[in-house]
Amino acid sequence: MARRVKCLTSSSSLWACPILFLLLLFSFAYLSVSQFVIPSSQVAIDQLALISFKSLLSDPSEALASWENTSIHFCDWKGVVCHNLGGEARVTALELENLTLAGPISASLANLTFLEKLHLRENQLKGPIPQDLGLLSHLQTLDLSVNSLEDVIPLSLFQNCSNLQNFNLSVNSLHGTIPGNLSNCLDLQFIRLERNMFEGEIPSDIYSLPKLQDLNIWHNNLSGRIPPEIGNLSSLTILSLAGNKFRGSIPSEIGNLSSLVELYLSSNQLSGSIPSSMGNLGRLTILYLHFNNLNGTIPLEIGNLVNMQVLVLGGNHLSGIIPKSLGFLKNLDTLILSGNQLEATSIAEWSFIYALSNCTHLRILEANANNLGGMFPKSIGNLSKNLQGLNFFQNQITGSLPAEIGNLNLSAIIVTSRRSLCPKKFRQHLPCTADNLKLFYKHYIPQPHAAGIITIKESGPLEIHLTALKLLSATT
């Protein structure tokens, strides 16, 4: 015993204690292997989770060929992102977009306990969303969009979602209701559920998400009313509820969404008037309200939307005159007022045309299928030089097209009137009294006339319909 102690306390070379030297050498070798060769149990679980995930998929393009190469560390497999956490490489992101992967999503992904991003969009994944994905408490982005996923959204996805920011399940075959426990996800910024088959109402929890920027749930079967609480989403920049079955009026509180840039409420069953509070949405660039049952007049406050580029109000029951305040929308590109009951007979009521001459970026102006009457004002020739389409079909316009319309560089004009519509100076290019109308192909003429001649009947109204066409030039 004394000798052994002496050996341990001696400052001499380790060679003097061969047994101790061997023990220490074995100890260091063991530590080296355990730390740098043999993975810890948690790292091994990450690797096994990935292998299990792939085992359920077909991979016709062999996008995951690297996953089968045993000489490649799993952190270097295609689409796998790792970070050093606590001295170990852990999977933090799985980015496998548009790789034609097909099959179900394995619940084994829930074992990637440090996963922050799961991007599987634009594949051919099918089946239900695994409930166990709700265990991923570090998850920030879940993007399973553009697949063929079925069944409902598991409630468990929102039980450990304090870090979740981006939630995208759009373009799948999901159904049922939108879960109502979203209040656990206070960091949520993007919710995209469009083009599924969801039913029921928007859960009230959504209106309590302070950071929500994009709420996109168009083209589902959602119903109910848009509640006043929508005005609580002060960070919202995009709101798309189009293509559902929402009914009732548009709440005036929608005017509280001062950050809103795009608003899509089209193709619903909304009724009542357009709230004047919409004039408070100074950042708005796109407003779709078409194909509803809205009535009343176009509010003058629409003219406050100075950043507006696309304004679509067609397919409603709007009445009254078209407000001159539209002329304040100097960035306007597209204005569609078709299919309403808007009126104009006097020069004063047609003054919106003069006002629109301030919209120098205007390319499309459609006001067909309204109650517009009287004569076209000469100011129509002052419209934007960028104007490509002008549609006043199915109105009660009389008289002649003013010669000033020749100032425009139109590629499409649709109007209805009598043959006297055409001014004399354009009869060489637009022969209203002839039995044919010579046109120059630009894209496509639906009639089977190789020479580009469309026959016009002498009796009845003359329809000048040059959609995607161009008038024959004087030099042609």
Order of alpha helices (4+ residues) and beta strands (2+ residues): alpha-alpha-alpha-beta-beta-beta-beta-beta-beta-beta-beta-beta-beta-beta-beta-beta-beta-beta-beta-beta-beta-beta-beta-beta-beta-beta-alpha-beta-beta-beta-beta-beta-beta-beta-beta-beta
